[in-house]
Amino acid sequence: SSENERNGLVIDSPNGTIAAVQIAGLVARRIVCWAEQGGTIAIGERFGLIRFGSRVDVFLPKNAVPRVAVGQTAVGGETVLAEFGGTAVTPLVRIS
């Protein structure tokens, strides 16, 4: 629903631009995001949370090879969502 609380994050990496949208339900409305514009984030690092849970939509570049299925539950900092040619280019990426 368009009334749900949302927070968008754009990550510029050597592998392409990645976007994540945290979405909290009407009841939860408790998004926390620790990432700061212009900062960096490490591969696997948690950038925030949604109190009481909800969902995060992730948008990957075309060269990404998905390692999860649509609707699959993923654990932040643990579940590998996609690979980019099998290797990580850099451990840190910039947040736009």
C-alpha positions as CSV (number, residue, x, y, z in Angstrom):
1,S,0.0,0.0,0.0
2,S,1.2,3.5,-0.7
3,E,0.4,4.4,3.0
4,N,3.1,2.0,4.3
5,E,6.2,3.6,5.7
6,R,9.1,3.3,3.2
7,N,12.8,4.1,3.1
8,G,14.9,3.8,-0.1
9,L,18.7,3.2,-0.3
10,V,20.8,3.4,-3.5
11,I,24.2,1.7,-3.4
12,D,26.8,2.4,-6.1
13,S,29.2,-0.4,-6.5
14,P,31.8,-1.5,-9.1
15,N,29.3,-4.2,-10.0
16,G,26.5,-1.7,-10.7
17,T,23.8,0.2,-8.9
18,I,21.8,-1.7,-6.3
19,A,18.6,-0.3,-4.7
20,A,16.8,-1.5,-1.6
21,V,13.4,-0.3,-0.3
22,Q,12.5,-1.0,3.3
23,I,8.7,-1.3,3.6
24,A,6.9,-1.5,7.0
25,G,3.3,-2.4,7.3
26,L,0.6,0.0,8.6
27,V,0.9,-1.4,12.1
28,A,4.7,-1.6,12.3
29,R,5.8,1.8,10.9
30,R,9.2,1.4,12.5
31,I,11.9,1.6,9.9
32,V,15.4,2.2,11.2
33,C,18.3,2.9,8.7
34,W,21.9,3.4,9.9
35,A,23.3,4.0,6.4
36,E,24.2,7.6,5.7
37,Q,24.3,9.4,2.3
38,G,27.9,9.5,1.0
39,G,29.0,6.8,3.5
40,T,30.2,3.3,2.8
41,I,28.8,-0.1,3.6
42,A,30.6,-3.4,3.6
43,I,29.4,-6.5,1.8
44,G,27.1,-8.4,4.2
45,E,26.8,-5.4,6.6
46,R,23.4,-4.7,7.9
47,F,22.2,-1.2,7.0
48,G,19.0,-1.1,9.1
49,L,16.0,-3.0,10.3
50,I,12.2,-2.9,10.4
51,R,10.9,-3.4,13.9
52,F,8.3,-6.1,14.0
53,G,9.4,-7.2,10.6
54,S,8.0,-6.6,7.1
55,R,9.8,-6.7,3.8
56,V,12.7,-5.2,1.7
57,D,12.5,-5.0,-2.1
58,V,15.9,-5.3,-3.7
59,F,16.7,-4.1,-7.2
60,L,19.8,-5.6,-8.8
61,P,21.7,-4.7,-12.0
62,K,21.3,-6.9,-15.1
63,N,24.6,-8.5,-14.6
64,A,23.6,-10.0,-11.2
65,V,23.0,-13.7,-10.9
66,P,20.3,-14.3,-8.4
67,R,20.9,-16.8,-5.6
68,V,17.4,-16.6,-4.1
69,A,13.9,-17.0,-5.4
70,V,11.2,-14.4,-5.5
71,G,9.4,-14.5,-2.1
72,Q,12.1,-16.5,-0.4
73,T,12.9,-15.4,3.2
74,A,16.4,-13.9,3.5
75,V,18.3,-13.1,6.6
76,G,20.2,-9.7,6.6
77,G,24.0,-10.1,6.6
78,E,23.7,-13.9,6.1
79,T,21.7,-14.7,2.9
80,V,23.6,-14.2,-0.4
81,L,21.1,-12.6,-2.7
82,A,23.1,-12.5,-5.9
83,E,26.6,-12.9,-7.3
84,F,28.5,-10.7,-9.8
85,G,30.8,-12.9,-11.8
86,G,31.6,-15.1,-8.8
87,T,33.9,-12.7,-7.0
88,A,33.5,-9.6,-4.9
89,V,35.3,-6.7,-6.5
90,T,35.6,-4.6,-3.3
91,P,34.4,-5.0,0.3
92,L,33.1,-1.4,0.6
93,V,30.6,0.4,-1.6
94,R,29.3,4.0,-1.6
95,I,25.8,4.9,-0.6
96,S,24.2,7.5,-2.8
